Amino acid sequence: MLPPKLAKMMINLSTVSPLSKGGLRGVLLDPFCGSGTILMQAALLGYQNAIGSDLSPKAMADTKQNLAFLTKSLPQLSTLNYQLSTLDATKLSTTHKPNSIDAIVTEPFLGPPLRGSEPTEAIKKIISELSTLYLRAFAEFKKILKPDGRVVIIFPILKSWPSISDQQLEQIKTLGLAPAWNVPELLRPLLTKRHSVIYSRPGQRIEREIFVFKKIK
């Protein structure tokens, strides 16, 4: 489960304001919305124009239920009307117009729960399936993001194995999405050589590797 504080951090890393230039509302998309953690944090941060989708009908039902609870609990959010739909993240361009999204903030499917005893071949198979999903999703991200639009995403590290290789990061750059961390000089040592930040706790079998990308072409 994505910690709410991490969801909030990721939204802030997108650098997309709830109100964009000219008073227009920034559009934020979570295409793997799960139970709606990122969308709820976006609502609390003032985003009125957010979109959530997921391939799982159960995930969408959970998201709707959680957002309904949030708006009922906080009267100031009673007018919240997020767009929600059951949609495959590798088919986003069938629903969303080109150059229509300011930021994509998401934690995608991280793979099945690990017991810790999985053989290396099983881990490699999971990583192969995940990386295929992520690269297909990024091809769609490129189509629907506005110029200079950003992606803030988590890639899992499974038992010290990154789910996205350095070569695959180059493939993402070739698509037109480049690393775009905007951090002060003092904080740059926190970044890995892969331009990521690792978020984990001791003993965790699946670590989170956070990336920020910007559409460059």
N, C-alpha and C positions, 0 to 999 in steps of 0.2 A: 504494500500500500504506500502510495506517495505521501510523505509527510507534508502537512499543510504549509509549514514554514519553508520547505524546499520549493513547493509550488509557487509561493509568493516571491521567493528569490528569483525563480526562473522568469516570472512575468516581469519583474523589475529589470532583469538582464536583457529583455527584449528591447528596452529603451523606447517602447511605443507608449505614448501617453494616451490616457482615456479620451482626450481631446486632441486631435491632430491639427495641423496648420489650417487656418481659416475657420476653426470651430467645428470642423468635421470630426466625427467620432472615429477613432482608430479601430480597425477590425482585427480581432484576435481569434485565431482558430486553434482548437485542440482536436486533431483528427484521430486520437486514440484516447478518448476522454474517460474511459473506465467508469468510475462512480462519480465523476464530476468534480474532483478536488481542485483542479486548475481553474475550472469555470467558476466555482464558488469563491475562490480567492480573488479572481478577476472582478467578480461582483462586489466584493468587499473593498476592492481598490478603486471602484468607481467606473469600471468598464460597462457601458450600456450596449455595446455592439460586439458580442462574442458569439462564436459558433462552436458547437460541439458535435462530434460524430464518432461512431465506433461500429465495428463490424458485428459486435455482439448485441443482439436484442436485449439480453439481460442487463448488459452494461448501460444501455440507453434507458431502460426502465429505472435502474438505480440512480442514474444521473437526474432524471426527471423528478424522482421522489426526493432526492437530496436538495435540489434547487427549490422545489415546492416548500420543503421544510424551512429552508433559509429565508425565502421571501415571506413566509408566514411568521417567522420569528422576528424579522426585522422589517417593520412597516415601511422604512425608507426605501426598501428594495421591492416594494409591492408592484411597481411598474416594470420590473425586469422582464424582458421577453426575448430570451436567447433563442437562437435557431438551433434545433436539435434534430439529428437524423441518423438512421442506421445506414452506414456507408463504409465501404472498403477504402482504406487509406491509399491503396494503390490505384484508385479510380476517382480521385478527388476532382479531376478536371472535367468529369462528366456532369458535375453539379455546380462547381464554382467557376466563375468567369475568369479568364486570364487577367493577371495583374489586378486582382481584387482584394487581396489579403495583405494587411500590414505586417502581421507577425504570426508565426506558428510556434506555439509553446506546448510541448507534449512530452509525456513519458510513454513510449510505445510498449508493446508486448515485450517483456523481458525474458521470455522463455519459461519453461516449467519449473516449479520449485525444485531445488537441489537438496539431496540428502547428505551429500558430502562424500559418498562412496562411488560416484559415477566414474567409469573408466574414461580415459582420455578420448577414445574414439567417440563415445557418447557425447562428450562436451563439444568435440569438433563438429559433430552432426548438428547439434543445437545451434552452434555459432553460424554454421553454413546457412541454415534455414533463416535465422534472424537477420543476417547480413543481406540476404537476398530480399527479404521483406523491406528492410530499411532503404536499400538502394532504389528499389521500385517506388517507394514512397517519396524519396527525394526527387526523383524524376517528375513526380506530380507537384511537389512543392515548388519547383522551379517554374512551372507553368502558371500557377495561381498567385504567386507572390508579386507584390508591386515592386518596381525598381527600388533597390536598397532595402527591400523587406528582409526581415530576420527570421531565423529559425533557432529556437532554444530547445535542445533535445537531450535526452539521456540515452546513452548506449551502455548496456550492462557489461561488466567484467565478470566472467564466470570462472571462479577458481584461478584467478590471475591471468585468464585468457581474455583479451579484449574482443568484443563481438564485431568490431569494425577494425580492419587492419590499416596500416599506413597506406598501403596501395589503394584500398577502398576509399580512404579519405581523399586521395588524389583524384579518384573517379568522381567524387562529389564536387571537388573543385573544378573538374573538367565540365561538369554540368552547368557551372556558373554560380556556385555557392562556396564562398571562401570563409575561413575562420575570421571572426570579427569581434574578439574580446576587446572591450574598451575599459581598461583598468589603469589606475595610477601606477607610476613607476615603482612605488613602494610595494605594491601588491603583486607585481609581475612574477616574483619567485613562486607564487602559488600555482602558476600555470605549468603544466607538464610540457615536455618537448612536443607533444601532439596538440598543443594549444587547447588543453582541456583542464577541468578541475575534477578531482576525485572526491566523491561524497560517500563516506562509509563509516561503519563503526567496527570495533574489534570483533573478530569471529564471524563476520558477515560473509556468507557464501557467494552472494551476488553483490558486487559493488556498483555504484552508479558513477559513470563518467559523463560529465556535463560538457556539452559543446555549444558554442554560439557561432552561427554562420550568417553571412549577409549575401544577398543576391547581387552579383557584380556584373552580370551580362544577360 
